Amino acid sequence: MRIHVVLERFAVVLVRPNLPSNLGSVARVAKNLGVSDLRLVEPAAPADEEAHRLASGADDVLSGLRRYEDLPAAIADLPVVVATTSLRGRGRPRDLDLSELPGFLREIGPTSRVAFLFGPEKSGLKLEDLTLASATVTIPTQTDFPTMNLSHAVAVVLVVSKLATLDPGPQPEQPWAAARDVQAMVDHWDRALDAIGFYDTGHHDRTLRDWRRLIAGRPLTERDVAILRGVANRVLVALRRSSQLSALSSQPDEASED
């Protein structure tokens, strides 16, 4: 019973899935493993008759799925986001091998909510999707045949994640910040970096991705976010004061003429 309760912390987020059949298969896998929070990022396939047929007893999970207009909205309330991908490279958050996933989940504590992201069947997650993650995980498939069926990938990740419930680890001292608060902090820093001319090279999006990876490429506590926003705010305030003083010093003296 304890394992079932712990697994309720997990959410499965399907980003722009193309096939209705996969919705039903994923719903069945999720219910097999005690996960009821299923979310879709639009544009996504409809939960049609075929989806309900393949759900095969998990119609409650399929009927309860929630749809969101974009990925930030789908993960806004969740503090830890793990994206599945076979890509590795610049601008990525913390990379995990599948064997490292249980340790990562123990590290963040036994009650922290986690979103697992899965991309479209043919293309997988985009780089801009991956930059929103706290970490990424790669399933070690064969290099000459790497793509798994979507529901199979969900099953693998949830089964491995279940191992963390056997030894869940201590509760973190500080609560983790929700994704919406992390994004607000990144937006705050974006304004500060722009104000100091950090983007003069003309590579705004790439530079911001790298900056996000440095400061938010892992779960952040609510205190971490508050401190980082405080620093960004001080930068903006200091620049504003400097601009005001400069404007005052440039005004001509109002000396009277005899």
N, C-alpha and C positions, 0 to 999 in steps of 0.2 A: 504493500500500500504506500509506503514511503516513497518508492521509486515513481509511482504514478503521480504523486503530489509534486515531486521535484520536476518531472517532465512537463508539468503545466507551465513552467517558466519559458518554454521554447515556443517560438512562432516560426512557421514556414512561410516565406515570402516568395512567390513565383512572379518573376519580372517579365512581363509581356509574353506569356506562354501562347503558343499558336494552336495547339490541338485540344479540343474539348475532352478527348479520351484521357489525356494526361491529368486533367483536373480530377476526374473520378479515381484514377489509379493513385494519385498523390493523396487524395482524401482517405483512401483505404489504408495506405501505408501509415499516414499520420495517426489514424485511429488505432491501428495495430500497436503503435508505440506510445500511445497515451497523449498525443498532441492534438489539440482541438482548434488551435489558433492558426487558421489558414488565410493568407492575404494574397491578393492579386494586384499587380500594377498594370494599368491600362496602357495601350490597347491589349486586351486579353481575350482569349477564347470564351464562348458562352458555356455555361454548365447545362448542356443539352441532355437529351434522352440517353445518348451513348455515355456521357459522363456519369449519369446516375446508374446506368447498368454496371459500369466498371467500378463504381464506388462499392457496390455489393455489401450493403450493411453499414456503410459509413455515410449514408445520405444526410445524417445530422451535421457532420463536419462539412460536407459539400454545400449544404443549404446555408450553413452559417458562415461561409467564406465572405470576406469583405473586400471590396474593390476600391482602389485609390487612383487618383489621377496621375500621380507620379511617385517615384521611389522615396523622396524625402517625406512625403505625407504618410506613406505606408510604414515607415520606421520611426516616425516622430516621437512616439512615446516609449521607445525601447532604448535602453542604454548601451547595449552591446550588440554589434552587428558583425556577423561572420559571413563573408561572401565566398561562394564556391567558384573556382576558376582554374584553368590550366595555364593561364598566362603568368609570366613573371617579368618584372622590368621596372623601369623608372616610374616614380610617382605612386607606387603601391604601398599600402599599409603593411603591417606585420604579416609575414608569410608563415603559415603553419603547414607542416606535413600532417597527414591524417592521423598518424600516431601521436602527434603532439596536441591534438584537439582536446582529449580528456584532461590533460594537464592544464591547458589554458582555461577550461571551464572551472576547474578546481581553484585556479588562481583568482578568478573574479568572484568566487564565493557561491554558495549553494542556492541562493534565492535571486540572484541577479537575472533579469529577463534577457533573453537572447533571441535575436532574429537570424535565421539562416536564409541567405539569399541564393536563389537559383535563377539563372538566365534563360532566355529563349532557347528552344530546342536546337536550332541550327547555328546560332551565332554566339550564344553565351552572353555573359554580362559585358557591358561596355566599360571603357576606362573610367568614364565619369561615374558609373555605378560603383565601381570598385573603390573610388576615392572616398565614398561615404561609409566604408566599412571600418570597423575597429581592427579587423584581421581578415586574412583570406586563408582558405584551406584548399588543398589540391588532393583529389582522389588519385591514387597511383595506378592509373590504367595503362594499357599497352600504348607505346608511342605511335605504333602504326594503326591503332584502332582506339583512339582515346575517348570518343564521345559515348556517354552512357544514356540510356533511356532516362527521362526526367524523374520518373517515380523511383527508378533503381538508385539514382544518385541521392534522392531524398532519403531512401531507406538506409543507405550506407552511412550517411552523415548522422542520422538520428540514432542508429544502432551504436555507432562509436561514441556518440555523445552520452548515451545511456550508461556507458562505463564510468563516467564521471560521477554518477549518482551513487555508485557503490562506495566511494570514499569522497564525499562532496567537498571537504576542506572547510576552513573557517569562514565565518561571515566577515566581509571587508569592514574596516573601521569607519570608512566614509561611504555614503551612498553614491552610486554611479550616476552621472548626469545623463538625462534623456537625450536622444539624438537631436531633437529640436533645439535644445539648449546648446549643444556642441556646435550645431550649424549657426546659431545666432552669434556664438563667440567667433567662429571663423569669419562670418560676415563683418563683425566689428573689426577684426584684424585686417580684413580686406580694405576697409575704409582707411584704417591707420596707415597701412602700407602704401596705399595710393596717395595719401596726403604727404608722405615723406619722399615721394618720387621713386619708390622701390620698383615700379613697373616701367621705368624709362626704357628698358630694353625692348619693350613691345610684345613680350611673351606673357601676357597677363594670366591666361588660363593655366598654362603649364607651370608658371612660377607659383601660382596660388595652390595648385595641386601639390607641388613639392612642399610648400609651407604647411599645408594641411597635414600632409604625411608626417612632418616633423613634430607638430604640436598636437595632432589629434589622431595619429595612426595607432592608437591603442585606446582602451576605455579610459575615460577621464572622470574623476569624481566631481561632485557638485562644487567642492572647494577649488579644485583645479580650474574649472571653468570660470568661477568667480574671480580668481587671481588673474587669469589670462585676460579676461574682459577688463579688469581693473587697469592692467598695464596698457592695453590698447586705448582705453579711455584717457589715461594720463598723457599718452602721446598726442592724441587729438586736442586735448585741453591745452597742452604746452604749445602746440603749433598755433592754436587760436590766439593765445595770449601774446605769443611772439609777433604774430601778424598785427594785432592791435597796437602793440608798442611801436612797431615799425611805422605804422600809419600815423601815430601821434608824433613821432620824432621827425617825420617828413613834412609836417605842417609848418608853414612860415610863421615867424614870430609876429605878433600883432602889436608892434611898437608904434607909438603915436608919433606923428611928424609935427615939429614946431613950425 
